[in-house]
Amino acid sequence: MRLALLAIPAVRSALSLEIGRDIEYHPELASTQDRARALAAAGSGPVVVVADHQTAGQGTRGRSWDAPARTSLLASWLFRPAPAEPALFALLAGVAVARALASLGMNEASLKWPNDVEAGQKKVAGALAHATTDGEGGSLVLGIGVNVHQTQDDFPAGLRASATSLALAGHTVDRLSLLVALSGELDRVARSDERSAALAEWRARSTVLGREVEVTREGRPVVRGVARDIADDGALLVGSERVVGGDVRTLA
């Protein structure tokens, strides 16, 4: 669990040079996303905020992201200028996570629209993006949580059927190595000339395309049909509908 090595200035400095951005490490923090957004508002350049534990971690649509201390990679990257719209970049981040995991020996990661990474049809990682605008291209803060070391008992009873960790999927992954690999892959998918390849890989790893799905918002169904494709802006195309937000459940 070498992530705590980032508390050593020399280690943090060396890794900052390797990944091309400052690293701000916290043993405990309310939310890496909130901290990175505060840095963005203060005019900070590229930085990644990393925590061993979050007391108020954030998920999508106002949900919380909870994990015992030292079991997950919890980090938020600040990009300036913003590389894409938030919804699209959160989707592309799933490709970056899958590629980073593959470089560390886990090749079977799959992707569920809009921003989940799965292992064995259970969620192992998720992304959350916020953007701001200004006269210089704005900024985007991307938060990612990856379940690395959790046991089954570490998940609340209500999540055990739908959540997993890399350890439970049979993979021993060092969080510090994952941070470095993921930082590189995020910078890669942020490039406009990599966009088409990343979208193609998302389609290849998708668990929903070609299947009948139901999309819900706030627990209410809004559309049902075959998920045909994703648009270049990350929208899910279901039948004749274009879906830009919601929860997806496969039906067949």
C-alpha positions in Angstrom: 0.0 0.0 0.0 2.8 2.4 -1.1 0.6 5.4 -1.8 1.6 6.9 1.6 5.1 7.2 0.1 3.8 10.4 -1.4 4.1 12.0 2.0 7.9 12.0 1.4 8.8 15.2 -0.4 11.5 13.6 -2.5 9.2 10.8 -3.7 6.4 13.2 -4.5 8.8 15.5 -6.4 10.2 12.6 -8.5 6.7 11.4 -9.4 5.5 14.9 -10.1 8.2 15.1 -12.7 7.3 11.7 -14.1 3.6 12.4 -14.6 4.1 16.1 -15.6 2.0 17.7 -12.9 2.2 18.6 -9.2 1.0 16.0 -6.7 -0.9 17.1 -3.5 -1.2 14.2 -1.1 -3.4 13.9 2.0 -3.6 11.0 4.4 -7.2 12.1 4.9 -9.4 14.7 3.2 -13.1 15.4 2.9 -13.0 15.2 -0.9 -10.3 15.2 -3.5 -12.8 16.6 -6.0 -13.6 19.6 -3.7 -10.0 20.3 -3.1 -9.1 20.1 -6.8 -11.9 22.4 -7.7 -10.7 24.9 -5.0 -7.3 24.8 -6.6 -8.8 25.4 -10.0 -10.7 28.4 -8.7 -7.4 29.8 -7.3 -5.8 29.5 -10.8 -3.6 26.5 -10.2 -2.0 24.7 -13.1 -2.1 21.0 -13.7 -2.2 19.1 -10.4 -3.5 15.8 -9.0 -5.0 15.6 -5.5 -4.6 12.2 -3.9 -6.0 11.0 -0.6 -5.6 7.7 1.4 -9.1 8.3 2.8 -12.1 10.6 2.1 -14.6 11.5 4.7 -17.1 13.0 2.2 -16.2 11.4 -1.1 -18.5 12.2 -4.1 -20.1 9.9 -6.7 -22.3 10.8 -9.6 -25.8 12.4 -9.2 -25.1 13.5 -5.6 -24.2 10.0 -4.4 -21.4 9.4 -1.9 -18.2 7.4 -2.6 -17.3 5.5 0.6 -14.2 3.4 1.1 -12.2 2.3 4.1 -8.8 4.0 4.5 -6.0 2.7 2.3 -8.2 0.4 0.2 -8.8 2.6 -2.9 -7.1 4.9 -5.3 -8.9 8.2 -4.7 -7.7 11.1 -6.8 -8.8 14.2 -8.8 -6.9 15.6 -11.7 -7.0 19.3 -12.7 -6.8 19.9 -16.5 -6.2 23.4 -17.9 -7.4 24.1 -20.5 -10.4 21.8 -20.3 -9.8 18.9 -22.8 -13.5 18.1 -23.4 -17.0 18.5 -22.1 -17.4 16.9 -18.7 -19.7 14.1 -19.7 -17.5 13.1 -22.6 -14.3 13.2 -20.6 -15.8 11.2 -17.8 -16.6 8.6 -20.4 -13.1 8.7 -21.9 -11.7 8.4 -18.4 -13.2 4.9 -18.3 -11.0 4.0 -21.2 -8.0 5.4 -19.4 -8.7 3.3 -16.3 -9.1 0.2 -18.4 -5.8 0.8 -20.2 -4.0 1.6 -17.0 -5.3 -1.7 -15.5 -4.3 -3.6 -18.6 -0.7 -2.3 -18.2 -0.7 -3.7 -14.7 -2.0 -7.1 -15.6 -5.8 -6.8 -15.6 -7.0 -7.1 -19.2 -10.7 -7.8 -18.7 -12.0 -4.5 -17.5 -15.3 -3.6 -19.2 -17.2 -0.3 -19.4 -20.7 0.6 -18.6 -22.3 3.9 -19.8 -21.7 6.6 -18.7 -18.7 6.4 -16.4 -18.4 3.0 -14.7 -15.5 0.5 -15.0 -16.5 -3.1 -14.3 -14.8 -6.3 -13.4 -16.9 -9.5 -13.6 -20.0 -7.3 -14.3 -19.5 -5.5 -11.0 -18.4 -1.8 -10.6 -14.7 -1.5 -9.7 -14.2 2.2 -10.6 -16.0 5.4 -11.5 -15.3 8.9 -12.7 -16.8 12.3 -12.0 -16.1 15.5 -13.9 -16.7 19.2 -13.3 -15.8 22.0 -15.7 -15.5 25.8 -15.4 -15.2 28.4 -18.2 -13.0 31.4 -18.5 -11.3 33.4 -21.3 -8.4 30.9 -21.5 -10.2 27.6 -22.3 -11.5 26.9 -18.8 -10.5 24.0 -16.6 -11.8 20.5 -15.9 -11.5 18.5 -12.6 -11.8 14.8 -13.0 -12.3 12.6 -9.9 -11.7 8.9 -10.1 -12.2 6.2 -7.5 -10.8 2.7 -8.0 -11.6 -0.1 -5.5 -8.2 -1.8 -5.1 -7.9 -3.8 -1.8 -11.4 -4.1 -0.5 -12.7 -7.4 0.8 -16.4 -8.3 0.5 -17.0 -7.2 4.1 -15.7 -3.7 3.3 -18.7 -3.0 1.1 -22.1 -2.1 2.6 -24.6 -5.0 2.3 -26.6 -3.1 -0.3 -23.6 -2.8 -2.6 -22.1 -6.3 -2.4 -24.1 -7.6 -5.4 -23.0 -4.7 -7.6 -19.5 -3.6 -6.4 -16.1 -5.3 -6.4 -12.4 -4.6 -6.0 -9.3 -5.5 -8.0 -8.4 -7.8 -5.1 -11.7 -9.6 -5.2 -11.3 -9.9 -9.0 -8.0 -11.7 -8.4 -5.6 -8.9 -9.1 -2.9 -7.5 -6.8 -2.3 -3.9 -7.8 -0.2 -1.3 -6.1 -2.1 2.0 -5.8 1.0 4.1 -6.5 1.8 2.3 -9.7 -1.9 2.6 -10.7 -1.7 6.4 -10.1 1.3 6.8 -12.4 -0.2 4.6 -15.1 -3.6 6.3 -14.9 -2.1 9.8 -15.1 -0.4 8.9 -18.3 -3.5 7.4 -19.8 -5.6 10.3 -18.9 -3.2 12.7 -20.6 -3.4 10.4 -23.6 -7.2 10.4 -24.0 -7.2 14.1 -23.3 -5.5 14.7 -26.7 -7.9 15.5 -29.5 -6.0 13.3 -31.9 -6.6 10.3 -29.6 -10.4 10.9 -29.3 -11.5 8.5 -32.1 -9.3 5.6 -30.9 -10.5 6.1 -27.3 -14.2 6.1 -28.4 -13.6 3.0 -30.5 -12.0 1.2 -27.5 -15.0 2.3 -25.3 -17.3 0.6 -27.8 -15.2 -2.5 -27.8 -15.2 -2.8 -24.0 -18.9 -1.8 -23.6 -21.3 -4.0 -21.7 -24.4 -2.2 -23.0 -24.0 -1.7 -26.7 -26.1 -4.1 -28.8 -28.3 -5.0 -25.8 -31.8 -4.0 -24.7 -31.5 -1.5 -21.9 -33.7 0.6 -19.7 -32.5 4.1 -18.7 -33.9 5.6 -15.5 -33.6 9.0 -13.9 -34.3 9.4 -10.2 -35.7 5.9 -10.2 -38.2 6.5 -13.0 -37.8 4.8 -16.5 -37.3 7.4 -19.3 -36.4 5.2 -22.3 -36.2 1.5 -23.2 -34.7 0.0 -26.3 -31.5 -1.4 -27.9 -28.4 0.6 -27.1 -27.1 1.1 -30.6 -24.0 3.3 -30.1 -22.5 6.3 -28.4 -22.3 9.6 -30.2 -19.0 11.5 -30.5 -20.0 13.7 -27.5 -20.6 10.6 -25.3 -24.4 10.5 -25.5 -25.9 7.0 -25.6 -28.1 6.2 -28.6 -31.0 4.0 -27.5 -33.4 3.1 -30.3 -34.3 6.5 -31.9 -33.5 8.4 -28.6 -30.4 10.3 -27.6 -29.7 9.9 -23.9 -27.3 12.3 -22.1 -27.8 11.2 -18.5 -29.3 8.6 -16.2 -28.7 5.1 -14.9 -28.6 2.2 -17.4 -29.8 -1.4 -16.7 -29.4 -4.2 -19.3 -32.6 -6.2 -19.9 -31.4 -8.9 -22.2 
